[in-house]
Amino acid sequence: MCIRDRTISDHQKVLDSKLKKVIEKTACIKEFKRISESSTHKLQILIKHINRDKEKIETMKEEMLALEEECEKLHDIIRIPVSYTHLRAHETGRNLVCRLLLEKK
């Protein structure tokens, strides 16, 4: 059938079919944009949370280093000599056996 032989209704059907395809593609594009924008927004929120957590971790590292330094200072200060009797008061069963074996020699 030659294009000149088509009726107006045939042309209308072809145009309607093409219009329907364009509308479907437009709907797909709109949905893709919506999903893309939603994903981008979620990704931005995730990045913000990660950066905030990084800052918290850095703060915690700094606090831990300060505590370690404080502990080292206290460790150097608190070196109090204790008596042999005091040490024996904290002796465990295994240490007692070892000590007795060593004293026999």
Phi, psi and omega in degrees: 000127180283150181300330179290336182277349181289149177270171179299322180294325176295316178296321180297319179297317179297314180296319178298319179296315179295319179297319179299318178296319179296317180296318179297316179296320178297318178297319178297318180296316178299317180296318178299316179298318180298314180295318180298314179296319179296316180295319178298317179298314179298320179296320178297319178296317179299317179297320179298317179295319179297315180296321178295318179294323177299317179297319179297317181297317179298318178298316180295321177299315180298318179295320179295318179297319178296319178294321178299316178298318179297318179297318179298318178298314180295322180298319179292325181286318188267064173248082183263127178290144179238158183279163177298323179296319178298317180296320180292335178293335180259012184288137177266169180303316181295317179295324180298314180298316179299317181296317180296319178296320179292325181289333179296328184290000000 
